[in-house]
Amino acid sequence: MRKDIEVIREYCPKVKRYVIRTDSYGCSLGFLNMLFEEAKKDFPNLKTEEAFIKNYAGVRYARTFGIEFQVEGSVPEGYRDIPNLEYTL
């Protein structure tokens, strides 16, 4: 991962879903694997079939990719609450 890319960690309590994304337009398999590995740092038992690739279409994340997933338990430190999930394509 480039050092100038910040990984963004969010949680939407309304739907109990986590979002891992960046503010870049990365979309390669390597980029998506990096997002998944970042999620695994906080959720070591997360399986690939539990994470969903999202192509965002809304105002804030337009044309960027991220992953979303649901995990039971308390929200780890470092996750920012968001009121709603962003629209996706």
C-alpha positions in Angstrom: 0.0 0.0 0.0 1.2 3.5 -0.8 2.2 5.4 2.3 0.0 8.4 1.3 -3.2 6.3 1.3 -5.1 6.4 4.5 -7.3 3.4 5.4 -10.7 4.5 6.6 -12.6 2.4 9.1 -16.3 3.0 9.6 -19.2 1.4 11.3 -22.9 1.9 10.6 -24.9 1.0 13.7 -28.2 1.2 11.9 -27.4 -2.0 9.8 -24.5 -3.3 12.0 -22.1 -3.2 9.1 -18.4 -2.3 8.9 -16.8 -0.4 6.0 -13.1 -0.5 5.1 -12.1 1.9 2.3 -9.6 4.6 1.3 -10.0 7.9 -0.4 -8.2 6.6 -3.5 -9.6 5.0 -6.7 -7.8 1.7 -6.3 -9.6 -1.3 -7.6 -7.0 -4.0 -8.3 -7.1 -7.4 -6.6 -4.1 -6.4 -4.7 -5.8 -3.3 -3.4 -8.9 -5.2 -2.4 -6.8 -7.9 -0.7 -5.0 -5.1 1.2 -8.4 -3.8 2.5 -9.3 -7.4 3.6 -6.0 -7.7 5.4 -6.7 -4.4 7.2 -10.1 -5.8 8.3 -8.4 -9.0 9.5 -6.2 -7.0 11.8 -9.3 -6.1 13.8 -11.3 -9.2 13.1 -8.9 -12.2 12.8 -11.7 -14.7 12.2 -13.2 -12.8 9.3 -13.6 -15.1 6.3 -13.4 -14.0 2.6 -16.9 -15.1 2.0 -18.1 -12.7 4.7 -16.6 -9.6 3.1 -18.4 -7.9 0.1 -16.7 -5.7 -2.5 -18.6 -2.4 -3.0 -18.3 0.1 -5.8 -19.6 3.3 -4.3 -21.8 5.6 -6.2 -22.9 8.2 -3.7 -21.8 11.7 -3.1 -19.0 11.1 -0.5 -17.3 8.0 -1.9 -18.2 8.3 -5.7 -16.3 5.9 -7.9 -14.2 4.4 -5.1 -14.1 0.7 -3.9 -14.2 -0.7 -0.4 -15.3 -3.8 1.5 -18.2 -4.2 3.8 -18.9 -7.0 6.3 -20.9 -7.8 9.5 -19.3 -9.1 12.7 -20.9 -9.6 16.1 -19.4 -8.0 19.2 -18.2 -4.6 20.2 -16.8 -2.1 17.7 -13.0 -1.9 17.9 -11.3 1.4 18.6 -10.6 3.4 15.5 -13.9 3.0 13.7 -16.0 6.1 13.0 -19.7 5.8 13.3 -21.6 6.7 10.1 -25.4 7.3 10.0 -26.0 5.4 6.8 -24.1 3.3 4.2 -23.2 5.0 1.0 -25.1 4.2 -2.2 -23.4 1.5 -4.4 -23.5 0.5 -8.0 
